[in-house]
Amino acid sequence: MNIFFSHCPQMKFPSGYNSSFNRYKNAILLILSLVLVTILSLDYMRDNLPFLWRSREINVDVPVPRKGSSSSILHHRFNHNGSINGMSLGKNCNLFKGRWVPFPQAPYYTNNSGCVIEDNQNCMKFGRPDTDFMKLRWKPDDCEIPIFDAVQFLEFVRGKSMAFLGDSVARNQMQSLGCMLSSAAHHTDLTDNKHPRFRRWFYKDYNFTLGLLLTTHLVKTLGVNSMISMSTVQLYLDEVDQAWASHIQQFDYVIISTGHWFTRPLVYYENRKVVGCSMCSRDNTRDLGKYYGYRKAYKTAFNLFLDHDKFKGSTVIMRTITPSHFEAEESDDGGNCVRIKPMMEQEMKMEWDLFTFYLIQMEEFWAAQRVGKKRGMKFKLLDITEMMRPRADAHPNHYGHAAEVRFMLYSDCLHWCLPGAIDIWNELLFQILKTEDYDSS
């Protein structure tokens, strides 16, 4: 900054004025420094934290195709040559910056394709009348995502294994992938009933194993009750959940995620002693907030991968937190999601909780990625948070239950209808796996 003044002629003032000039000079230097820091910070956040820019770069092309458009399976409609319209995926393409565009040929499968779909996400089975939510596809700004080819995917993972590690949204994604593969092959269910939180599907023709490791918080828990939203859960923040940790070494690829379970009352333990809580009313217990536990849980999970020799050479993909879209409309149970079209930019609000969870994920991911690189491990990023923010139209709402019991049950505005918008997660996942030098940071 002194360069700014170095070209000024030497200025002399009467006694007493030099000190005033120096003060002005220092003030100007301070202002210029603050301006420069602000510009550099904003530039950094734009490039590295796109979530901060809300949906300025997330658009929905209109009009959305009308009802009744063809719903034929894409596998039978396209030549799977790895490109669309002559454009292939480039190395410099940011997969997560783009917009939703009409894609009337979707979906890849239906609820009659013979694949596993949880009833709660089987929207067509329970009478959802509209189909436009299935007929949009994510389009990155700088490239085209090749149409998903189930045979190509299975050939790519031949002889390997993949696990989705996380909560019921991870199950949602795993079932989406299973359905996307159903046009090429069906699996044999090798799940052991002794381990209900570990599901294993085997594709014999490709010697490929697809697994699901269910865990609510990644770390050891006591008191988890999915039916009581305000029940207090005990989290042992420095101990991984052995229900998944004891199986994880079997897999070549692990997609890790968790999120919304941390919005419930929590009691934190470290070294087997209570260190604090979140949303609790315990005497003499400090409320550390939900973000404290969320960061610790990811740190502990990532450290398991980093510190275990058997994980060297494997690939860990972190899927960022998914947004929910509960909107209060004459509802006493948290809201519902009745939209049949994506939200417009002006309708989306800044969600502080979602942003903070996302930022914590990114910080822990970057830290693990740096260490992993030195140890021969690959950490990659599946960044779906911002792209899914407009998709309030793609949740089950009350179409995850039979009509006669809907009045007794909650609206689901967290999980995603199958088929539907969540299928793009697996399309992006395949591109990330194929592009070994894709820079996820």
GUDO-738864 format. One record per residue: x, y, z of N, C-alpha, C in turn. Coordinates in steps of 0.02 Angstrom, whole numbers, padded with zeros to 5 digits, always signed. Layout:
<rs>
XYZXYZXYZ
...
</rs>
This chain:
<rs>
+00041-00061+00000+00000+00000+00000+00043+00063+00000
+00104+00060+00027+00147+00119+00027+00164+00142-00043
+00155+00096-00092+00168+00116-00161+00123+00173-00181
+00064+00175-00152+00015+00228-00168+00045+00296-00154
+00086+00301-00102+00115+00365-00083+00186+00374-00107
+00218+00322-00133+00289+00326-00149+00302+00373-00207
+00252+00385-00249+00262+00429-00306+00241+00501-00292
+00218+00513-00232+00199+00581-00214+00261+00622-00200
+00264+00685-00219+00322+00727-00202+00329+00734-00128
+00390+00743-00106+00403+00752-00035+00367+00814-00010
+00325+00806+00039+00284+00861+00064+00306+00880+00134
+00317+00945+00144+00337+00970+00209+00284+01020+00233
+00267+01013+00296+00216+01056+00326+00246+01092+00386
+00214+01146+00404+00236+01179+00464+00233+01132+00523
+00270+01150+00575+00272+01108+00635+00201+01094+00659
+00189+01030+00675+00123+01010+00700+00078+00981+00646
+00092+00997+00582+00048+00972+00529+00071+00904+00503
+00136+00889+00512+00160+00824+00487+00124+00766+00521
+00113+00772+00587+00080+00718+00623+00008+00709+00599
-00026+00764+00581-00094+00759+00555-00094+00723+00488
-00046+00742+00446-00042+00710+00381-00030+00635+00388
+00012+00616+00436+00026+00545+00447-00037+00507+00469
-00078+00542+00509-00139+00510+00531-00186+00500+00471
-00191+00550+00427-00233+00543+00368-00207+00487+00323
-00140+00486+00316-00108+00434+00275-00125+00365+00303
-00119+00356+00369-00134+00291+00399-00208+00272+00391
-00251+00323+00396-00322+00310+00388-00338+00287+00317
-00307+00319+00268-00318+00300+00199-00291+00230+00186
-00233+00214+00214-00205+00147+00206-00251+00095+00235
-00280+00109+00294-00325+00062+00326-00387+00049+00283
-00415+00103+00256-00475+00097+00215-00461+00055+00152
-00404+00071+00119-00386+00034+00059-00374-00040+00074
-00343-00054+00132-00331-00123+00152-00396-00161+00162
-00444-00128+00195-00508-00160+00208-00545-00174+00142
-00542-00127+00096-00574-00137+00031-00543-00196-00005
-00475-00200-00005-00441-00255-00039-00458-00322-00008
-00459-00326+00059-00475-00388+00094-00546-00410+00077
-00592-00361+00075-00662-00378+00059-00668-00406-00010
-00634-00375-00059-00637-00398-00129-00609-00469-00134
-00551-00480-00102-00520-00546-00105-00563-00598-00071
-00595-00580-00015-00637-00628+00021-00698-00647-00020
-00730-00596-00050-00789-00611-00092-00770-00654-00152
-00712-00639-00181-00689-00678-00238-00677-00751-00218
-00648-00760-00159-00635-00828-00135-00701-00865-00122
-00749-00831-00090-00812-00864-00074-00851-00881-00137
-00846-00838-00187-00882-00852-00249-00855-00915-00281
-00789-00924-00280-00758-00982-00312-00763-01045-00271
-00761-01038-00204-00757-01096-00160-00819-01111-00121
-00862-01062-00111-00924-01072-00073-00983-01048-00115
-01000-01082-00167-01053-01058-00211-01120-01053-00175
-01129-01090-00120-01192-01087-00084-01207-01017-00059
-01155-00978-00045-01165-00910-00020-01201-00866-00071
-01196-00884-00134-01225-00842-00186-01296-00863-00202
-01324-00902-00156-01393-00924-00163-01405-00953-00232
-01458-00933-00264-01476-00964-00327-01465-00919-00386
-01421-00872-00379-01407-00828-00434-01386-00867-00496
-01352-00925-00484-01329-00966-00540-01371-01029-00548
-01425-01035-00509-01468-01094-00513-01534-01071-00543
-01547-01090-00603-01608-01069-00638-01648-01128-00660
-01711-01116-00672-01755-01167-00700-01781-01141-00766
-01763-01176-00820-01789-01156-00885-01863-01174-00890
-01902-01130-00916-01973-01142-00924-01990-01136-00998
-02044-01164-01021-02094-01198-00981-02075-01270-00966
-02104-01297-00911-02095-01368-00896-02141-01407-00941
-02121-01465-00965-02164-01504-01010-02232-01518-00980
-02283-01521-01021-02351-01530-00998-02361-01601-00973
-02414-01610-00936-02432-01677-00913-02444-01723-00972
-02428-01787-00962-02441-01834-01016-02382-01844-01062
-02326-01809-01049-02267-01819-01090-02243-01891-01083
-02205-01912-01131-02181-01981-01131-02139-01995-01070
-02149-02054-01039-02110-02074-00981-02071-02138-00995
-02052-02148-01057-02015-02208-01076-01947-02209-01042
-01923-02268-01032-01858-02277-01000-01803-02251-01046
-01759-02209-01020-01707-02179-01060-01659-02230-01089
-01651-02285-01054-01603-02335-01077-01621-02360-01148
-01685-02359-01164-01706-02384-01228-01716-02328-01280
-01702-02266-01261-01715-02209-01306-01651-02178-01334
-01594-02189-01302-01534-02153-01320-01478-02201-01340
-01436-02177-01386-01373-02211-01399-01323-02191-01345
-01297-02239-01308-01254-02224-01251-01182-02217-01274
-01168-02160-01305-01101-02150-01332-01059-02102-01289
-01084-02087-01227-01046-02046-01182-01050-01972-01196
-01095-01951-01240-01102-01880-01253-01173-01864-01271
-01190-01800-01267-01256-01776-01287-01246-01717-01333
-01282-01719-01388-01277-01664-01436-01204-01650-01457
-01164-01702-01458-01095-01694-01480-01049-01662-01429
-01075-01650-01368-01033-01618-01317-01018-01668-01262
-00956-01674-01242-00938-01719-01189-00919-01680-01126
-00913-01717-01072-00895-01687-01008-00823-01665-01009
-00809-01602-00997-00741-01576-00997-00710-01577-00929
-00643-01577-00928-00608-01580-00864-00621-01518-00822
-00634-01462-00853-00642-01400-00817-00715-01384-00801
-00758-01431-00811-00830-01420-00800-00846-01422-00725
-00881-01371-00702-00908-01372-00634-00976-01404-00637
-00980-01467-00614-01042-01505-00619-01098-01474-00578
-01081-01435-00528-01131-01413-00479-01156-01341-00491
-01133-01311-00544-01156-01244-00562-01196-01249-00626
-01260-01235-00622-01301-01244-00681-01374-01227-00670
-01418-01264-00703-01489-01250-00700-01528-01314-00716
-01592-01314-00698-01637-01368-00715-01670-01353-00782
-01669-01401-00827-01698-01390-00894-01750-01445-00908
-01797-01430-00951-01847-01481-00969-01814-01542-01000
-01839-01600-00983-01812-01663-01009-01870-01713-01013
-01913-01705-01063-01975-01744-01065-01965-01819-01073
-01905-01842-01093-01895-01914-01102-01889-01951-01036
-01877-01916-00981-01869-01948-00916-01936-01980-00895
-01932-02028-00847-01875-02047-00806-01839-02109-00833
-01785-02128-00799-01747-02187-00817-01784-02252-00801
-01831-02249-00754-01866-02308-00730-01934-02285-00705
-01977-02331-00688-02041-02315-00656-02047-02357-00593
-02102-02346-00557-02112-02387-00497-02133-02458-00514
-02139-02473-00579-02154-02541-00602-02094-02575-00634
-02035-02548-00622-01974-02575-00654-01945-02634-00616
-01977-02655-00563-01953-02713-00526-01895-02698-00480
-01887-02635-00461-01832-02616-00416-01861-02599-00346
-01817-02591-00298-01838-02579-00229-01848-02504-00219
-01909-02485-00201-01925-02416-00183-01962-02417-00117
-01936-02381-00068-01969-02375-00004-02039-02347-00015
-02089-02375+00018-02157-02350+00009-02162-02275+00020
-02125-02250+00069-02129-02179+00086-02105-02134+00030
-02068-02160-00018-02044-02121-00075-02075-02143-00141
-02122-02191-00137-02153-02218-00197-02215-02176-00215
-02203-02116-00239-02256-02066-00248-02308-02088-00299
-02287-02121-00352-02334-02143-00403-02381-02198-00377
-02354-02241-00336-02394-02295-00307-02452-02268-00267
-02440-02213-00233-02492-02185-00189-02529-02126-00221
-02527-02123-00287-02574-02081-00322-02554-02009-00334
-02489-01993-00333-02472-01924-00351-02494-01911-00423
-02534-01860-00434-02564-01851-00501-02519-01817-00552
-02471-01778-00531-02429-01741-00579-02364-01778-00592
-02335-01766-00650-02272-01799-00669-02218-01750-00691
-02234-01686-00694-02185-01637-00718-02121-01636-00676
-02127-01652-00611-02069-01651-00567-02016-01702-00588
-02036-01753-00625-01988-01803-00649-01954-01783-00714
-01980-01732-00747-01958-01717-00814-01915-01654-00819
-01873-01646-00769-01821-01595-00769-01754-01629-00758
-01702-01602-00788-01635-01631-00779-01586-01575-00768
-01537-01588-00726-01486-01540-00710-01439-01530-00769
-01426-01468-00786-01382-01450-00842-01327-01405-00817
-01264-01430-00809-01208-01386-00792-01198-01332-00845
-01174-01274-00825-01166-01218-00872-01115-01232-00927
-01062-01269-00910-01005-01273-00956-00997-01340-00991
-01045-01385-00982-01038-01451-01013-01105-01486-01015
-01106-01544-01045-01165-01587-01046-01149-01651-01006
-01195-01672-00964-01188-01735-00929-01213-01791-00974
-01171-01840-00990-01195-01895-01031-01256-01930-01001
-01300-01953-01043-01357-01992-01019-01331-02052-00981
-01363-02066-00924-01340-02121-00882-01349-02187-00918
-01296-02225-00920-01294-02290-00953-01282-02342-00899
-01333-02382-00883-01327-02431-00829-01273-02483-00843
-01268-02505-00906-01216-02554-00924-01147-02524-00914
-01139-02462-00937-01073-02430-00929-01055-02422-00856
-01104-02404-00815-01091-02397-00743-01068-02464-00714
-01106-02517-00729-01090-02583-00701-01022-02608-00726
-01005-02593-00788-00939-02612-00813-00884-02573-00776
-00898-02511-00761-00849-02470-00726-00835-02497-00656
-00887-02522-00622-00878-02545-00553-00870-02622-00551
-00860-02653-00607-00852-02726-00608-00798-02748-00559
-00815-02797-00518-00767-02823-00470-00755-02779-00409
-00795-02726-00403-00785-02680-00347-00847-02677-00303
-00844-02633-00254-00900-02627-00207-00909-02554-00188
-00971-02536-00173-00989-02467-00157-01039-02467-00101
-01031-02421-00054-01078-02416+00002-01101-02344+00011
-01166-02337+00025-01194-02273+00046-01197-02274+00122
-01163-02227+00152-01157-02223+00225-01194-02161+00249
-01247-02171+00288-01284-02114+00313-01353-02134+00337
-01398-02085+00336-01465-02095+00363-01514-02116+00308
-01579-02103+00318-01629-02126+00271-01624-02090+00203
-01592-02032+00200-01582-02000+00135-01529-02038+00096
-01480-02066+00131-01431-02109+00098-01465-02170+00069
-01512-02198+00106-01552-02254+00081-01592-02233+00019
-01620-02173+00021-01657-02145-00035-01613-02144-00098
-01550-02122-00090-01504-02120-00147-01483-02189-00170
-01471-02234-00123-01452-02302-00141-01507-02337-00180
-01569-02329-00160-01625-02359-00196-01633-02327-00265
-01620-02262-00270-01621-02229-00334-01571-02261-00382
-01510-02273-00358-01459-02304-00400-01480-02375-00420
-01506-02413-00372-01529-02480-00388-01581-02481-00443
-01626-02432-00441-01678-02427-00493-01647-02406-00560
-01598-02362-00558-01565-02340-00620-01527-02397-00653
-01504-02445-00613-01468-02503-00640-01515-02558-00662
-01579-02554-00645-01625-02609-00656-01637-02623-00730
-01624-02575-00774-01633-02587-00845-01579-02633-00873
-01524-02641-00836-01468-02682-00859-01459-02746-00818
-01476-02743-00754-01465-02801-00711-01505-02794-00647
-01522-02850-00618-01556-02851-00554-01510-02884-00503
-01517-02865-00441-01472-02888-00389-01501-02947-00351
-01457-02980-00314-01477-03030-00264-01467-02998-00196
-01518-03001-00154-01514-02970-00088-01478-03017-00040
-01418-02997-00019-01378-03037+00027-01377-03009+00097
-01427-02969+00114-01431-02938+00180-01437-02991+00234
-01397-02984+00286-01399-03029+00343-01445-02999+00395
-01497-03035+00413-01546-03008+00461-01516-02995+00529
-01457-03023+00542-01424-03009+00606-01397-02937+00608
-01389-02907+00549-01364-02838+00546-01413-02796+00505
-01470-02777+00536-01523-02743+00499-01503-02674+00471
-01450-02645+00499-01429-02580+00474-01376-02585+00419
-01361-02646+00399-01314-02658+00344-01349-02698+00290
-01363-02666+00234-01395-02700+00178-01344-02710+00122
-01350-02767+00089-01301-02784+00038-01335-02816-00022
-01327-02785-00080-01353-02811-00143-01295-02832-00187
-01302-02890-00219-01248-02916-00260-01271-02924-00332
-01232-02895-00378-01244-02902-00450-01196-02954-00478
-01221-03016-00483-01177-03072-00498-01141-03065-00565
-01176-03043-00617-01145-03039-00683-01087-02990-00686
-01084-02944-00637-01031-02894-00636-00987-02899-00574
-01002-02949-00532-00965-02957-00469-00960-02890-00432
-01017-02857-00429-01021-02790-00398-01067-02793-00338
-01044-02764-00283-01084-02760-00221-01104-02689-00207
-01168-02679-00195-01195-02614-00176-01221-02619-00106
-01196-02576-00062-01214-02582+00009-01244-02518+00037
-01279-02527+00092-01308-02471+00130-01290-02481+00203
-01257-02432+00232-01239-02433+00303-01276-02376+00337
-01330-02395+00373-01373-02345+00403-01345-02320+00470
-01340-02255+00475-01318-02223+00537-01347-02153+00539
-01373-02133+00596-01405-02067+00600-01355-02011+00609
-01302-02023+00647-01256-01969+00665-01183-01984+00651
-01168-02040+00620-01100-02063+00604-01063-02088+00666
-01075-02058+00724-01042-02078+00785-01088-02122+00827
-01061-02150+00880-01100-02193+00925-01157-02154+00956
-01216-02185+00957-01275-02152+00985-01312-02198+01033
-01350-02168+01078-01398-02202+01120-01461-02161+01122
-01519-02195+01118-01582-02159+01125-01612-02134+01061
-01589-02159+01003-01618-02136+00940-01689-02165+00933
-01737-02121+00919-01806-02142+00910-01836-02102+00852
-01845-02134+00796-01868-02098+00736-01941-02077+00742
-01978-02106+00789-02049-02090+00796-02061-02031+00842
-02012-02014+00883-02020-01958+00930-01968-01905+00912
-01990-01851+00881-01943-01803+00853-01904-01765+00906
-01931-01759+00966-01897-01720+01017-01866-01763+01071
-01857-01828+01058-01823-01870+01106-01749-01853+01107
-01718-01856+01165-01648-01837+01172-01602-01895+01153
-01553-01881+01112-01506-01932+01089-01438-01918+01120
-01406-01970+01144-01338-01964+01172-01287-01979+01117
-01242-01932+01106-01191-01940+01055-01122-01946+01087
-01086-01998+01068-01016-02007+01090-00972-01983+01033
-00954-01919+01037-00926-01884+00979-00857-01908+00958
-00822-01942+01002-00755-01966+00984-00754-02041+00970
-00813-02071+00961-00818-02143+00947-00863-02153+00886
-00837-02186+00834-00878-02199+00775-00932-02250+00791
-00984-02249+00752-01037-02298+00757-01012-02364+00729
-01003-02414+00773-00974-02477+00751-01020-02516+00705
-01084-02499+00702-01130-02533+00657-01108-02523+00584
-01074-02468+00569-01047-02459+00502-00972-02468+00500
-00938-02448+00553-00865-02450+00553-00839-02522+00547
-00876-02570+00573-00853-02640+00570-00861-02671+00501
-00894-02636+00455-00904-02663+00387-00871-02622+00333
-00850-02562+00349-00831-02514+00298-00770-02535+00257
-00726-02576+00286-00666-02595+00250-00680-02640+00191
-00742-02664+00184-00760-02707+00128-00770-02668+00063
-00773-02602+00065-00796-02564+00008-00741-02521-00024
-00743-02519-00090-00696-02478-00128-00718-02405-00131
-00783-02394-00134-00811-02327-00137-00860-02318-00080
-00855-02262-00045-00900-02247+00010-00928-02177+00000
-00995-02172-00003-01028-02107-00008-01055-02090+00061
-01026-02041+00093-01042-02025+00162-01085-01962+00167
-01134-01963+00212-01178-01906+00221-01216-01912+00287
-01237-01857+00313-01285-01853+00368-01303-01780+00376
-01354-01766+00417-01373-01696+00423-01429-01682+00471
-01491-01695+00452-01549-01667+00486-01561-01698+00555
-01530-01754+00570-01538-01783+00637-01506-01738+00691
-01462-01693+00671-01429-01651+00720-01473-01592+00742
-01533-01587+00716-01579-01534+00738-01622-01555+00797
-01610-01615+00823-01648-01640+00880-01608-01629+00945
-01640-01636+01003-01603-01629+01066-01547-01680+01072
-01488-01657+01091-01429-01700+01094-01391-01688+01158
-01360-01741+01185-01313-01736+01240-01246-01763+01216
-01194-01723+01225-01128-01740+01198-01083-01772+01250
-01050-01826+01229-01000-01860+01270-00933-01860+01233
-00880-01848+01270-00812-01858+01245-00772-01889+01301
-00733-01940+01284-00698-01980+01335-00747-02007+01386
-00807-02024+01362-00861-02055+01402-00888-02008+01456
-00875-01944+01450-00901-01895+01499-00942-01842+01462
-00995-01819+01496-01037-01767+01466-00997-01702+01461
-00995-01674+01401-00959-01611+01390-01006-01554+01370
-01068-01571+01356-01115-01519+01336-01176-01550+01303
-01217-01507+01273-01277-01532+01241-01301-01482+01189
-01356-01500+01157-01390-01455+01110-01465-01462+01120
-01499-01406+01129-01571-01405+01139-01592-01446+01200
-01552-01443+01253-01568-01481+01313-01581-01433+01371
-01609-01460+01423-01622-01419+01482-01592-01452+01544
-01533-01480+01535-01500-01514+01591-01464-01464+01635
-01470-01473+01698-01436-01429+01746-01360-01438+01740
-01325-01383+01745-01252-01383+01746-01222-01414+01682
-01259-01410+01628-01234-01435+01564-01235-01379+01513
-01178-01366+01485-01172-01310+01438-01204-01328+01370
-01245-01283+01344-01274-01293+01278-01224-01271+01225
-01193-01320+01192-01141-01307+01142-01170-01298+01072
-01235-01312+01064-01267-01304+01000-01258-01364+00954
-01300-01368+00903-01299-01426+00858-01238-01428+00813
-01211-01369+00798-01154-01367+00751-01091-01397+00782
-01085-01392+00847-01028-01422+00882-01026-01497+00870
-01083-01530+00881-01086-01602+00872-01079-01623+00800
-01106-01583+00755-01103-01598+00683-01030-01598+00659
-00993-01548+00678-00923-01544+00658-00883-01603+00688
-00894-01617+00751-00857-01671+00784-00872-01739+00752
-00935-01749+00733-00955-01812+00704-00919-01824+00637
-00918-01773+00595-00883-01780+00531-00808-01789+00542
-00780-01753+00589-00708-01759+00602-00692-01830+00624
-00732-01857+00668-00720-01925+00693-00727-01976+00637
-00778-01969+00596-00789-02016+00540-00731-02012+00490
-00712-01953+00471-00657-01946+00423-00592-01973+00452
-00581-01963+00516-00520-01988+00547-00516-02064+00545
-00575-02097+00548-00574-02170+00543-00546-02192+00476
-00567-02159+00422-00541-02175+00356-00466-02160+00352
-00448-02101+00377-00378-02078+00370-00329-02119+00410
-00351-02145+00467-00305-02179+00513-00304-02255+00504
-00343-02280+00457-00348-02353+00449-00310-02374+00386
-00261-02417+00394-00219-02438+00337-00259-02471+00282
-00314-02505+00300-00352-02542+00249-00389-02496+00201
-00394-02433+00218-00431-02387+00174-00387-02354+00123
-00322-02366+00124-00278-02334+00076-00296-02355+00005
-00300-02306-00038-00317-02320-00107-00391-02320-00122
-00434-02317-00070-00506-02315-00080-00528-02243-00094
-00592-02235-00111-00619-02170-00127-00677-02154-00081
-00674-02097-00048-00728-02074-00005-00759-02013-00039
-00825-02016-00049-00861-01961-00080-00908-01931-00028
-00901-01868-00013-00947-01836+00034-01005-01804-00005
-01065-01825+00012-01125-01794-00016-01149-01739+00032
-01155-01679+00007-01173-01623+00051-01247-01629+00071
-01264-01591+00122-01330-01595+00153-01385-01577+00103
-01440-01614+00107-01497-01601+00064-01544-01552+00097
-01572-01505+00060-01620-01458+00090-01688-01492+00099
-01725-01470+00149-01795-01489+00156-01837-01429+00135
-01902-01441+00123-01945-01388+00097-02013-01386+00132
-02011-01388+00198-02074-01383+00235-02099-01312+00232
-02160-01304+00209-02192-01239+00207-02257-01243+00245
-02267-01196+00291-02327-01197+00334-02387-01174+00294
-02434-01221+00286-02497-01206+00253-02552-01243+00291
-02581-01209+00340-02634-01237+00380-02613-01306+00407
-02553-01308+00433-02527-01372+00458-02500-01363+00528
-02513-01413+00570-02490-01410+00639-02430-01456+00651
-02406-01489+00598-02353-01539+00608-02288-01521+00573
-02276-01456+00565-02212-01435+00537-02216-01410+00466
-02273-01421+00432-02280-01396+00365-02289-01451+00313
-02295-01430+00251-02300-01478+00196-02267-01449+00134
-02270-01486+00079-02237-01464+00018-02283-01483-00041
-02326-01437-00059-02378-01451-00108-02361-01427-00178
-02303-01397-00186-02285-01369-00251-02279-01423-00305
-02296-01405-00366-02288-01451-00422-02239-01424-00473
-02209-01367-00459-02156-01339-00500-02100-01315-00454
-02038-01312-00478-01983-01287-00437-01995-01215-00414
-01962-01198-00359-01966-01130-00334-01926-01083-00379
-01951-01022-00386-01914-00971-00421-01864-00939-00373
-01815-00905-00401-01761-00876-00360-01789-00830-00306
-01837-00789-00323-01863-00741-00275-01904-00774-00219
-01921-00837-00228-01960-00873-00177-01915-00906-00125
-01852-00914-00141-01806-00950-00096-01777-00903-00044
-01777-00927+00017-01751-00887+00072-01682-00914+00093
-01643-00870+00124-01579-00892+00151-01592-00934+00213
-01570-00996+00212-01582-01043+00267-01517-01049+00307
-01515-01017+00363-01453-01012+00402-01429-01081+00425
-01475-01122+00450-01455-01188+00474-01425-01229+00417
-01458-01229+00360-01433-01267+00303-01364-01242+00281
-01357-01176+00278-01292-01148+00258-01237-01167+00307
-01252-01164+00372-01200-01178+00422-01181-01252+00421
-01230-01296+00416-01214-01367+00409-01170-01379+00347
-01188-01348+00292-01151-01355+00230-01079-01331+00238
-01071-01273+00269-01004-01244+00278-00960-01289+00321
-00990-01317+00374-00952-01363+00418-00931-01425+00378
-00977-01452+00339-00959-01509+00297-00900-01493+00252
-00903-01436+00220-00850-01417+00173-00783-01409+00208
-00783-01378+00266-00721-01367+00303-00690-01434+00323
-00731-01480+00348-00705-01545+00369-00684-01587+00309
-00720-01579+00254-00701-01614+00193-00633-01591+00168
-00624-01525+00164-00560-01498+00140-00502-01521+00184
-00513-01521+00250-00461-01543+00296-00443-01616+00285
-00495-01659+00277-00482-01730+00266-00450-01742+00198
-00471-01703+00148-00443-01711+00081-00368-01696+00080
-00348-01644+00116-00277-01626+00119-00236-01682+00150
-00260-01709+00206-00223-01763+00239-00225-01827+00196
-00284-01841+00167-00292-01901+00127-00246-01903+00068
-00234-01845+00037-00191-01842-00021-00120-01866-00004
-00098-01850+00056-00031-01871+00078-00029-01945+00093
-00087-01974+00106-00089-02045+00126-00116-02090+00071
-00123-02064+00011-00144-02104-00045-00218-02118-00048
-00259-02076-00014-00331-02085-00015-00363-02030-00057
-00418-02047-00089-00454-01999-00129-00518-01976-00093
-00524-01912-00084-00585-01882-00057-00616-01839-00111
-00678-01855-00130-00712-01817-00182-00778-01790-00156
-00805-01743-00193-00862-01705-00169-00922-01713-00215
-00979-01729-00187-01043-01729-00222-01085-01673-00191
-01082-01616-00223-01110-01554-00194-01180-01541-00222
-01231-01567-00187-01299-01562-00213-01341-01509-00178
-01315-01476-00127-01356-01433-00085-01389-01377-00124
-01350-01338-00159-01378-01280-00193-01423-01300-00252
-01404-01351-00288-01444-01369-00346-01513-01395-00326
-01519-01423-00265-01583-01450-00244-01628-01399-00209
-01602-01340-00196-01642-01290-00160-01706-01270-00197
-01706-01265-00263-01769-01247-00296-01820-01305-00299
-01799-01367-00284-01839-01425-00300-01889-01444-00246
-01927-01394-00224-01979-01407-00174-02036-01449-00203
-02036-01457-00268-02089-01495-00302-02076-01570-00302
-02017-01592-00281-01996-01662-00293-01999-01706-00232
-02030-01683-00178-02037-01723-00117-02103-01763-00118
-02107-01816-00077-02169-01855-00074-02228-01815-00046
-02215-01768+00000-02268-01735+00037-02311-01789+00070
-02375-01795+00054-02417-01848+00084-02429-01906+00036
-02391-01909-00020-02398-01964-00067-02350-02021-00053
-02331-02028+00011-02292-02085+00033-02334-02132+00075
-02399-02120+00076-02444-02161+00117-02509-02171+00080
-02545-02222+00100-02612-02232+00072-02658-02175+00093
-02706-02159+00050-02749-02101+00062-02785-02104+00128
-02806-02165+00149-02847-02171+00210-02808-02159+00274
-02742-02158+00271-02703-02147+00333-02664-02081+00331
-02671-02042+00278-02631-01981+00272-02644-01932+00328
-02706-01929+00351-02723-01880+00402-02687-01895+00468
-02662-01955+00477-02628-01973+00539-02553-01965+00535
-02527-01956+00475-02454-01958+00465-02428-01891+00441
-02363-01880+00450-02332-01817+00432-02320-01812+00357
-02314-01752+00333-02294-01740+00264-02219-01745+00259
-02196-01780+00208-02123-01790+00199-02096-01740+00148
-02062-01690+00174-02032-01639+00131-01956-01639+00136
-01929-01696+00156-01857-01706+00163-01831-01756+00112
-01863-01814+00108-01842-01865+00060-01869-01846-00009
-01852-01888-00059-01868-01872-00129-01905-01929-00162
-01955-01910-00202-01993-01960-00240-01947-02000-00286
-01962-02064-00294-01928-02107-00342-01980-02133-00392
-01967-02124-00457-01911-02085-00486-01921-02011-00474
-01866-01972-00484-01872-01901-00473-01806-01866-00473
-01804-01808-00440-01746-01763-00443-01684-01794-00413
-01692-01839-00365-01633-01869-00332-01592-01912-00380
-01622-01934-00435-01584-01976-00482-01522-01941-00510
-01525-01875-00514-01467-01838-00540-01407-01846-00494
-01417-01859-00430-01360-01869-00385-01317-01926-00410
-01348-01979-00433-01310-02037-00456-01280-02027-00525
-01312-01986-00566-01281-01967-00629-01216-01929-00616
-01219-01881-00569-01160-01842-00552-01108-01886-00518
-01131-01932-00476-01085-01978-00442-01044-02017-00494
-01076-02041-00545-01040-02079-00597-00988-02036-00632
-01006-01974-00647-00957-01930-00680-00897-01916-00635
-00910-01908-00570-00856-01895-00523-00809-01955-00519
-00837-02015-00518-00796-02075-00515-00755-02084-00579
-00784-02068-00636-00749-02077-00699-00694-02025-00709
-00703-01967-00682-00654-01914-00693-00605-01912-00636
-00553-01951-00642-00505-01959-00587-00471-01894-00568
-00460-01849-00616-00425-01787-00600-00473-01730-00590
-00538-01746-00578-00586-01693-00564-00568-01659-00498
-00563-01595-00499-00542-01558-00439-00602-01540-00397
-00615-01579-00345-00675-01568-00304-00668-01512-00254
-00609-01483-00249-00601-01428-00202-00613-01362-00236
</rs>
